[in-house]
Amino acid sequence: MKLFEDKVVLITGGGTGIGKATASAFIAKGAKVVITGRRQSVLEKTTHELGELAYSIVGDICKKEEPKRIIDEVISKYGRLDVLVNNAGMGTMGPLSETRDEDIENMYRTNVFAPLALIREAMTHLVSSKGTVVNITSTMSHGVMPGSAAYASSKAALDHATRLLAAELGPSNVRVNAIAPGFTMTDISAGVQSDEQMLGMIVAQTPLGRPGEPEDIANAVLLLADSRAGWITGQIVQAGGGLML
Ligand SMILES: NC(=O)c1ccc[n+]([C@@H]2O[C@H](COP(=O)([O-])OP(=O)(O)OC[C@H]3O[C@@H](n4cnc5c(N)ncnc54)[C@H](OP(=O)(O)O)[C@@H]3O)[C@@H](O)[C@H]2O)c1
């Protein structure tokens, strides 16, 4: 029997990057995986690549009614939910003086509001399955990098919500943890990837001496979701090759 056989996993932003690699890793261990995102064409392509254990739901998690609709659809399709991976996120960098209200609002809606609303809507199902939540935050949430006030503070909010919800849901046997990725080669970091000097600087500051790959983060998510991590809750585990320790 595979490690996650008969388990149902929901991964927001599962069409690309870290979410897609995480979906693939769970499927390799036998899980049924639901991925979400706003772009239907991206989700269709990824679902096709992932095969019959994958299912997709198109939706913008920032819209108030969407978290409930997404959870309801997972339950009506599979009847249970074992692992919620709050992976979808967005970030724009730049000095606060050049950051618009809508950028700040978007980051907080995507990185804080939506994960909290999804956990709330998933709660009764996670209690039934003695399930678990893995939030994807960022090493930037505790680093001090000028130009990242809105993004990094939104991820810091999710870090702390992880600890608070671990305490709140622990008595119901639901574990809540976070993986904080360091620099990882995905769409969100494309700007830095094309800036040789910047990329070189980040790699130089990474003790393990290379950028992260989506699979590095996926493997870390599976470690926390595994029942062998059953005594671990409220932890923010950095997966960044030692960047910003
Ligand atoms: N890559 C890095 O260096 C790095 C470092 C630290 C943390 N992270 C975090 O890792 C997570 C995954 O990012 P990634 O690196 O894999 O980049 P990515 O490929 O750009 O993934 C982001 C995903 O989130 C989805 N998404 C964004 N806004 C959404 C919304 N409103 N509703 C539904 N889905 C939404 C996107 O799909 P649609 O556009 O189709 O909606 C996309 O699939 C993010 O939380 C990011 O902050 C990344």
The ligand as a Tripos MOL2 file, in Angstrom:
@<TRIPOS>MOLECULE
LIG
   48    52     1     0     0
SMALL
NO_CHARGES

@<TRIPOS>ATOM
      1 N1          9.3290   30.3540   -6.1260 N.am      1 LIG1
      2 C1          9.8720   30.8890   -5.0600 C.2       1 LIG1
      3 O1         11.0320   31.3330   -5.0610 O.2       1 LIG1
      4 C2          9.0680   30.9550   -3.7740 C.ar      1 LIG1
      5 C3          9.7500   31.2810   -2.5870 C.ar      1 LIG1
      6 C4          9.0370   31.3570   -1.4020 C.ar      1 LIG1
      7 C5          7.6820   31.0970   -1.3930 C.ar      1 LIG1
      8 N2          7.0330   30.7790   -2.5500 N.ar      1 LIG1
      9 C6          5.5870   30.5160   -2.4910 C.3       1 LIG1
     10 O2          5.3170   29.2860   -3.1030 O.3       1 LIG1
     11 C7          3.9490   29.2700   -3.5190 C.3       1 LIG1
     12 C8          3.8450   28.6940   -4.9270 C.3       1 LIG1
     13 O3          4.4520   29.5760   -5.8380 O.3       1 LIG1
     14 P1          5.3610   29.0880   -7.0430 P.3       1 LIG1
     15 O4          6.7420   29.4630   -6.7070 O.co2     1 LIG1
     16 O5          5.0700   27.6870   -7.3860 O.co2     1 LIG1
     17 O6          4.9020   30.0830   -8.2090 O.3       1 LIG1
     18 P2          3.7770   29.9260   -9.3370 P.3       1 LIG1
     19 O7          4.1370   28.8540  -10.2700 O.co2     1 LIG1
     20 O8          3.5530   31.2960   -9.8460 O.co2     1 LIG1
     21 O9          2.5110   29.4180   -8.5220 O.3       1 LIG1
     22 C9          1.5170   30.2480   -7.9750 C.3       1 LIG1
     23 C10         0.1930   29.5370   -8.2060 C.3       1 LIG1
     24 O10        -0.8250   30.1980   -7.4650 O.3       1 LIG1
     25 C11        -1.9740   30.3020   -8.2740 C.3       1 LIG1
     26 N3         -2.7400   31.4680   -7.8280 N.ar      1 LIG1
     27 C12        -2.2580   32.7190   -7.6520 C.ar      1 LIG1
     28 N4         -3.2570   33.5410   -7.2880 N.ar      1 LIG1
     29 C13        -4.3790   32.7840   -7.2280 C.ar      1 LIG1
     30 C14        -5.7390   33.0640   -6.9320 C.ar      1 LIG1
     31 N5         -6.1420   34.2910   -6.6200 N.pl3     1 LIG1
     32 N6         -6.6400   32.0540   -6.9780 N.ar      1 LIG1
     33 C15        -6.2340   30.8010   -7.3050 C.ar      1 LIG1
     34 N7         -4.9630   30.4770   -7.5880 N.ar      1 LIG1
     35 C16        -4.0480   31.4610   -7.5610 C.ar      1 LIG1
     36 C17        -1.4560   30.4510   -9.7030 C.3       1 LIG1
     37 O11        -2.3830   29.9720  -10.6640 O.3       1 LIG1
     38 P3         -3.3060   30.9680  -11.5440 P.3       1 LIG1
     39 O12        -2.4460   32.1300  -11.9330 O.co2     1 LIG1
     40 O13        -3.7730   30.1410  -12.6890 O.co2     1 LIG1
     41 O14        -4.4220   31.3490  -10.6360 O.co2     1 LIG1
     42 C18        -0.2190   29.5540   -9.6740 C.3       1 LIG1
     43 O15        -0.5420   28.2300  -10.0660 O.3       1 LIG1
     44 C19         3.4590   30.7070   -3.3690 C.3       1 LIG1
     45 O16         2.6830   30.8170   -2.1960 O.3       1 LIG1
     46 C20         4.7360   31.5120   -3.2380 C.3       1 LIG1
     47 O17         4.5370   32.7080   -2.5200 O.3       1 LIG1
     48 C21         7.6960   30.6980   -3.7360 C.ar      1 LIG1
@<TRIPOS>BOND
     1     1     2 1
     2     2     3 2
     3     2     4 1
     4     4     5 ar
     5     4    48 ar
     6     5     6 ar
     7     6     7 ar
     8     7     8 ar
     9     8     9 1
    10     8    48 ar
    11     9    10 1
    12     9    46 1
    13    10    11 1
    14    11    12 1
    15    11    44 1
    16    12    13 1
    17    13    14 1
    18    14    15 2
    19    14    16 1
    20    14    17 1
    21    17    18 1
    22    18    19 2
    23    18    20 1
    24    18    21 1
    25    21    22 1
    26    22    23 1
    27    23    24 1
    28    23    42 1
    29    24    25 1
    30    25    26 1
    31    25    36 1
    32    26    27 ar
    33    26    35 ar
    34    27    28 ar
    35    28    29 ar
    36    29    30 ar
    37    29    35 ar
    38    30    31 1
    39    30    32 ar
    40    32    33 ar
    41    33    34 ar
    42    34    35 ar
    43    36    37 1
    44    36    42 1
    45    37    38 1
    46    38    39 2
    47    38    40 1
    48    38    41 1
    49    42    43 1
    50    44    45 1
    51    44    46 1
    52    46    47 1
@<TRIPOS>SUBSTRUCTURE
     1 LIG1         1 GROUP 0 **** ****
